[in-house]
Amino acid sequence: MKQLLPLLLLASPALADPPDIVATEAVRQGDDWRVSVTLLHPDTGWEHYADGWRVEAEDGTVLGTRVLVHPHESEQPFTRALSGVSIPEGTTRIFIRARCLVDGWNEDRIAYDLP
């Protein structure tokens, strides 16, 4: 079995670090919200970069998605906002999940308590 371990490690896909959500802010704008998210990701160019984040309700319902259309390799960390996010009345907490072009949506998400 000890001889198989190095082979198994070589056979597994090499995944980069997922985007880290380092800050979140939400501001009410009339009936909707403006959500700003700061990401940190080791973007390496057009082949591998953080390409989005989304706002989710506690049950996983997607409330809004911010698509990032280019790499930010020289701007780390970076902040982008999404306006017009409709958050159901009575919601006190939202969740942010980030995505990268190669690895897809992060398994983990970050909770944010609305002001």
VOMAR-309271 format. One line per 8 residues: number of its first residue (from 1); their letters; for each residue x, y, z of C-alpha. Coordinates in nm, 4 decimals. Last residue first. Example, Ala and Ser with C-alpha at 12.3 -4.5 7.8 and 13.67 -1.06 7.14 Angstrom:
# VOMAR-309271
2) SA) 1.3670/-0.1060/0.7140; 1.2300/-0.4500/0.7800;
***
This chain:
# VOMAR-309271
115) PLDYAIRD) -2.7354/4.5370/0.8995; -2.7492/4.1991/0.7249; -2.5516/3.9180/0.8868; -2.3062/3.7630/0.6407; -2.2361/3.3894/0.6237; -1.9483/3.2652/0.4062; -1.9808/2.9677/0.1731; -1.7923/2.6437/0.1443;
107) ENWGDVLC) -1.8097/2.4027/-0.1508; -1.6633/2.6676/-0.3743; -1.8252/2.6944/-0.7169; -1.6179/2.5858/-1.0151; -1.2587/2.4570/-1.0002; -1.1155/2.5949/-1.3243; -1.2975/2.9265/-1.3775; -1.3162/3.0118/-1.0093;
99) RARIFIRT) -1.6299/3.0557/-0.8013; -1.7267/3.2282/-0.4790; -2.0178/3.1647/-0.2392; -2.1715/3.4363/-0.0236; -2.4425/3.3651/0.2318; -2.7216/3.5891/0.3569; -2.8469/3.6522/0.7084; -3.1345/3.8537/0.8519;
91) TGEPISVG) -3.4094/3.7674/0.6035; -3.7410/3.9154/0.7193; -3.8337/4.0474/0.3757; -3.6837/3.8362/0.0970; -3.3567/3.9690/-0.0494; -3.3777/4.1141/-0.3990; -3.0279/4.2016/-0.5177; -3.0495/4.5107/-0.7372;
83) SLARTFPQ) -2.6836/4.6025/-0.7198; -2.3814/4.3703/-0.7379; -2.0444/4.4950/-0.6225; -1.6798/4.4104/-0.6920; -1.3784/4.4189/-0.4630; -1.0234/4.3013/-0.5341; -0.7518/4.1308/-0.3289; -0.5384/4.1280/-0.5293;
75) ESEHPHVL) -0.5211/4.3504/-0.8370; -0.2298/4.2328/-1.0545; -0.3782/3.8886/-1.1294; -0.7328/4.0194/-1.1648; -0.8590/3.7905/-1.4413; -1.1518/3.8871/-1.6659; -1.5301/3.8520/-1.6924; -1.6349/3.8440/-1.3285;
67) VRTGLVTG) -2.0015/3.7412/-1.3034; -2.1913/3.8634/-0.9978; -2.4851/3.6346/-0.9161; -2.8010/3.7159/-0.7232; -3.0554/3.5617/-0.4875; -2.9529/3.1970/-0.5383; -3.1625/2.9710/-0.3165; -2.9249/2.7706/-0.0963;
59) DEAEVRWG) -3.1622/2.7251/0.2001; -2.9887/3.0061/0.3940; -3.0396/3.2458/0.1047; -2.7577/3.2796/-0.1456; -2.5568/3.5676/-0.2899; -2.3184/3.4757/-0.5689; -1.9568/3.5078/-0.6703; -1.7769/3.5085/-0.9991;
51) DAYHEWGT) -1.4859/3.4345/-1.2303; -1.1923/3.3924/-0.9944; -0.9125/3.3152/-1.2405; -0.7516/3.0326/-1.4332; -0.6969/3.0151/-1.8117; -0.7287/3.3903/-1.8715; -0.4427/3.4732/-1.6367; -0.2832/3.3195/-1.3276;
43) DPHLLTVS) -0.5325/3.4344/-1.0646; -0.4117/3.3404/-0.7136; -0.7433/3.4327/-0.5508; -0.8492/3.6946/-0.2961; -1.2046/3.8219/-0.3152; -1.3782/4.1306/-0.1753; -1.7572/4.1267/-0.1991; -2.0013/4.4161/-0.2297;
35) VRWDDGQR) -2.3782/4.3648/-0.2071; -2.6219/4.6397/-0.3091; -2.9684/4.5589/-0.1781; -3.3264/4.5920/-0.2997; -3.6487/4.7613/-0.1831; -3.4874/5.1054/-0.1647; -3.1123/5.0579/-0.1708; -3.0149/4.8567/0.1373;
27) VAETAVID) -2.6410/4.8210/0.1836; -2.4537/4.4906/0.2039; -2.0835/4.4498/0.2766; -1.8586/4.1466/0.2445; -1.4880/4.0972/0.3088; -1.2127/3.8354/0.2640; -1.3973/3.5823/0.0485; -1.1198/3.3450/-0.0510;
19) PPDALAPS) -1.1210/3.2134/-0.4082; -1.0404/2.8415/-0.4203; -0.6771/2.7356/-0.3931; -0.5608/2.5533/-0.7013; -0.6605/2.1985/-0.7813; -0.4165/1.9387/-0.9037; -0.6227/1.6383/-1.0085; -0.5464/1.3100/-0.8310;
11) ALLLLPLL) -0.3296/1.0622/-1.0231; -0.0002/1.1860/-0.8824; -0.1244/1.1473/-0.5256; -0.2521/0.8001/-0.6022; 0.0834/0.7018/-0.7488; 0.2695/0.8279/-0.4412; 0.0313/0.6281/-0.2159; 0.0543/0.3033/-0.4128;
3) QKM) 0.4028/0.2059/-0.2882; 0.2876/0.2400/0.0741; 0.0000/0.0000/0.0000;
***
